[in-house]
């Protein structure tokens, strides 16, 4: 089973819903869900994201992610 990396573009194999994996939740008894935010707009507004079982998602590509840097920049003089 594939573990979805956050920031990866994914597609739900049942519905075809596509977007960026932005959150991952593991439940006590083994269920893993991933929140997917679509990149498209509908009528000029963002489309609501949805939760999917991780096993239903396939990786489409790695997407650039915003936010703080994971590795601090080097401070060479």
C-alpha positions in Angstrom: 0.0 0.0 0.0 1.3 3.5 -0.9 1.7 6.1 1.8 0.5 9.4 0.5 3.1 12.2 1.0 1.6 15.6 1.8 2.0 18.0 -1.1 1.5 15.2 -3.7 -1.1 15.6 -6.5 -3.4 12.6 -6.1 -6.5 11.2 -7.8 -9.3 9.1 -6.2 -9.7 5.9 -8.2 -13.4 5.7 -7.7 -14.7 9.2 -8.3 -11.8 10.8 -10.3 -11.5 13.6 -7.8 -8.1 15.2 -8.2 -6.1 17.6 -6.0 -3.3 18.1 -3.6 -3.0 16.0 -0.4 -2.9 18.5 2.4 -3.7 16.5 5.5 -3.4 12.9 6.7 -5.3 11.3 9.6 -4.7 7.9 11.1 -7.4 6.4 13.3 -6.9 4.0 16.2 -8.1 0.9 14.3 -6.0 1.4 11.1 -8.2 3.6 8.9 -6.1 6.2 7.2 -7.8 9.2 5.5 -6.3 11.9 3.4 -7.8 15.4 2.8 -7.5 16.4 -0.8 -7.9 20.1 -2.0 -8.7 20.5 -5.7 -6.7 23.1 -7.7 -9.6 24.2 -9.9 -12.2 26.9 -9.3 -15.9 26.7 -9.9 -17.7 30.0 -10.7 -14.6 31.8 -9.6 -14.5 30.2 -6.1 -12.4 27.3 -4.7 -14.0 23.9 -4.7 -14.5 22.3 -1.3 -11.9 19.6 -0.5 -12.8 16.1 0.6 -11.5 13.2 2.8 -10.6 9.9 1.0 -9.4 6.5 2.2 -5.7 6.5 1.5 -5.9 3.1 -0.3 -8.2 4.7 -3.0 -5.7 7.4 -4.0 -3.1 7.2 -6.8 -0.2 9.6 -7.1 -0.4 11.9 -10.1 2.7 14.0 -9.5 4.6 15.9 -6.8 3.2 19.4 -6.4 5.1 22.4 -5.2 4.0 23.2 -1.7 4.0 26.6 0.1 4.6 27.4 3.7 7.7 27.4 5.7 10.9 25.7 4.4 11.5 22.2 5.7 15.2 22.7 5.6 16.6 26.1 6.8 18.7 27.8 4.1 22.5 27.7 4.7 24.1 30.9 5.8 27.3 31.0 3.9 29.3 34.2 4.3 
